[in-house]
């Protein structure tokens, strides 16, 4: 029998699309053909596993929320730091001395400038908050009327940290619940090939019942193969067009 599905061409998305087309086209036959139904059920089960796995790999909706909260936390930190620095360099001796002690905490932990990466900023702020929460430093903040600015930073950090942990937990669940997509795709292609072979065989015996469905499947397969082949060609041409590095 003619081999229509070309596994080497198909991406995960191609496999899912082909399975969707198979499902819609063949569904009517499952009501009257038990053998087709058995193969159909196997294919749809594998297809749903692949779709689920693909969704597990998508970007978490919490990513953009963390970006927003990270910027909010940075604003609170910069504002608090700048206010402390401003008071520390003032000509009024008593508040200047108190603010200098507090600003030294920022300098010690490297918090006077933005640092790349959430993990570094979070680690720095944890150390910073531990020191600012000490009774002596709380007294200094109270005397300088800066507790609201400190609490603003602390709250912004706690909110960010909570969402960050939530995202980490979700990621751990996704990883534990996922399978290698390529392995599932291979299983799906085999299931589609088995189903197609059955319909192809029945088509040769009973064209009236299976003809239209078989021809529709062939059309869908050829369309997806053509798109996948064109994509593969573009990728190969793009790789060939890239300049090779000069020998050292």
C-alpha positions in Angstrom: 0.0 0.0 0.0 1.1 3.5 -0.7 2.9 5.2 2.3 1.3 8.7 2.6 2.4 9.9 6.0 6.1 10.9 6.1 7.2 10.9 9.7 10.5 12.7 9.1 8.7 15.7 7.8 6.2 16.2 10.7 6.7 18.5 13.7 4.7 18.1 16.9 2.2 20.8 15.6 1.9 19.0 12.3 1.1 15.7 14.1 -1.6 17.4 16.2 -3.1 19.1 13.2 -3.2 15.8 11.2 -4.7 13.9 14.1 -7.4 16.6 14.4 -8.2 16.2 10.7 -8.3 12.5 11.0 -10.6 12.7 14.0 -13.2 15.0 12.3 -13.1 13.0 9.0 -13.4 9.5 10.5 -15.8 10.1 13.4 -18.9 9.0 11.4 -17.3 5.6 10.6 -16.8 4.8 14.2 -20.5 4.4 14.6 -20.7 1.5 12.1 -17.2 0.0 11.9 -15.9 -1.5 15.3 -12.4 -2.1 13.9 -12.0 1.5 12.8 -13.4 2.7 16.1 -10.8 0.7 18.1 -8.0 2.3 16.0 -9.7 5.7 16.2 -9.9 5.5 20.0 -6.1 4.7 20.2 -5.3 7.6 18.0 -7.4 10.2 19.8 -6.0 9.0 23.2 -2.4 9.5 22.0 -3.3 12.8 20.4 -4.8 14.2 23.6 -1.6 13.2 25.5 0.4 15.1 22.9 -1.8 18.2 23.1 -1.6 18.2 26.9 2.2 17.8 26.7 2.4 20.8 24.3 0.3 22.9 26.6 2.6 22.0 29.5 5.5 23.5 27.5 3.8 26.9 26.9 4.8 30.0 28.7 3.3 30.4 32.1 0.7 33.3 32.5 2.6 34.2 35.7 5.7 35.2 33.7 4.2 38.6 32.7 2.8 39.1 36.2 6.3 38.5 37.6 7.7 41.0 35.2 5.2 43.6 36.4 5.8 42.8 40.1 9.5 42.9 39.6 9.4 46.4 38.2 7.1 47.4 41.1 9.6 46.0 43.6 12.5 47.8 42.0 10.6 51.1 42.2 10.0 50.6 45.9 13.7 49.7 46.5 15.1 52.6 44.4 12.8 55.1 46.1 13.7 53.9 49.6 17.4 53.8 48.8 17.4 57.2 47.2 15.6 58.8 50.1 18.0 57.3 52.6 21.0 58.5 50.5 19.5 62.0 50.2 19.2 62.3 54.0 22.6 60.8 54.6 24.4 63.5 52.5 22.3 66.4 54.0 23.8 69.1 56.1 21.6 68.4 59.0 23.9 66.4 61.3 21.5 64.2 63.4 19.3 62.8 60.6 22.3 62.6 58.3 24.1 60.3 60.8 21.1 58.1 61.3 20.4 57.8 57.6 24.1 57.0 56.9 23.9 54.0 59.2 20.9 52.7 57.3 22.3 53.5 53.9 25.4 51.5 54.8 23.2 48.4 54.9 22.2 49.1 51.3 25.9 49.5 50.3 27.0 46.3 52.2 24.5 44.1 50.3 25.1 45.8 46.9 21.6 47.1 46.7 22.5 50.6 45.6 22.3 49.6 41.9 20.0 47.4 39.9 21.2 43.8 39.5 20.3 41.5 36.6 18.1 38.5 37.3 15.3 37.9 39.8 17.3 35.4 41.9 20.1 37.8 42.6 17.7 40.7 43.5 15.6 38.4 45.7 18.6 37.0 47.6 19.9 40.6 48.1 16.5 41.8 49.4 16.2 38.9 51.8 19.5 39.8 53.4 18.5 43.5 53.4 15.1 42.9 55.0 16.7 40.8 57.8 18.9 43.7 58.8 16.3 46.4 58.5 13.9 44.3 60.6 16.4 44.5 63.6 14.9 46.6 66.4 17.8 49.2 66.4 17.3 49.8 62.7 13.5 49.9 63.1 14.0 52.6 65.7 16.1 54.6 63.3 13.6 54.3 60.5 10.8 55.4 62.9 12.8 58.5 64.0 13.4 59.4 60.4 9.7 58.8 59.5 10.8 56.3 56.8 8.9 53.2 58.0 6.2 53.7 55.3 8.9 53.6 52.6 10.5 50.5 54.1 7.2 48.7 54.5 6.3 49.5 50.9 9.5 47.8 49.8 9.0 44.8 52.1 5.4 44.3 51.0 6.4 44.6 47.3 9.1 42.0 47.8 6.7 39.6 49.7 4.1 39.8 46.9 6.7 39.2 44.3 8.2 36.3 46.2 4.8 34.7 46.7 4.0 34.7 43.0 7.5 33.5 42.2 7.1 30.5 44.4 3.7 29.8 42.8 5.3 29.8 39.4 8.0 27.5 40.6 5.4 25.1 42.0 3.4 25.1 38.7 6.6 24.5 36.8 7.5 21.5 39.0 4.0 20.0 38.4 4.2 20.5 34.6 7.6 18.8 34.5 6.4 15.9 36.6 3.3 15.6 34.4 5.0 15.8 31.0 6.4 13.3 28.5 9.0 13.7 25.7 7.0 15.2 22.9 8.9 13.4 20.2 8.2 10.0 21.7 4.5 10.8 21.9 4.6 12.1 18.3 6.1 8.8 17.1 3.3 6.9 18.9 0.7 9.2 17.3 2.1 8.8 13.8 2.0 5.0 14.2 -1.6 5.2 15.4 -2.6 7.3 12.4 -0.7 5.0 10.0 -2.6 2.0 11.4 -5.9 3.8 11.1 -5.2 5.0 7.6 -4.1 1.5 6.5 -7.4 0.1 7.8 -9.4 2.7 5.8 -7.2 2.3 2.8 -7.9 -1.5 2.9 -11.7 -1.0 3.3 -11.6 1.6 0.5 -10.4 -1.0 -2.0 -13.2 -3.3 -1.0 -16.1 -0.8 -0.5 -15.5 2.5 -2.3 -19.0 3.7 -1.8 -18.6 3.7 2.0 -15.0 4.6 2.4 -14.1 6.4 -0.8 -15.0 10.0 0.2 -13.4 9.7 3.6 -10.2 8.1 2.3 -9.8 10.7 -0.4 -10.4 13.5 2.1 -7.7 12.0 4.4 -5.2 11.8 1.5 -5.9 15.5 0.7 -5.3 16.6 4.3 -2.1 14.5 4.5 -0.7 15.9 1.2 -1.5 19.5 2.3 0.3 19.0 5.7 3.2 17.2 4.0 3.6 20.0 1.5 3.6 22.7 4.2 6.1 20.7 6.3 8.4 20.0 3.3 8.4 23.7 2.4 9.3 24.6 6.0 12.1 22.1 6.0 13.5 23.4 2.7 13.4 27.0 4.0 15.3 25.9 7.1 17.9 24.1 5.1 18.3 27.1 2.8 18.6 29.4 5.8 21.3 27.3 7.4 23.3 27.1 4.1 23.0 30.9 3.7 24.6 31.6 7.1 28.3 32.7 6.8 30.7 30.1 8.2 33.2 31.4 10.8 36.7 32.2 9.7 39.3 29.7 10.7 41.4 30.8 13.7 
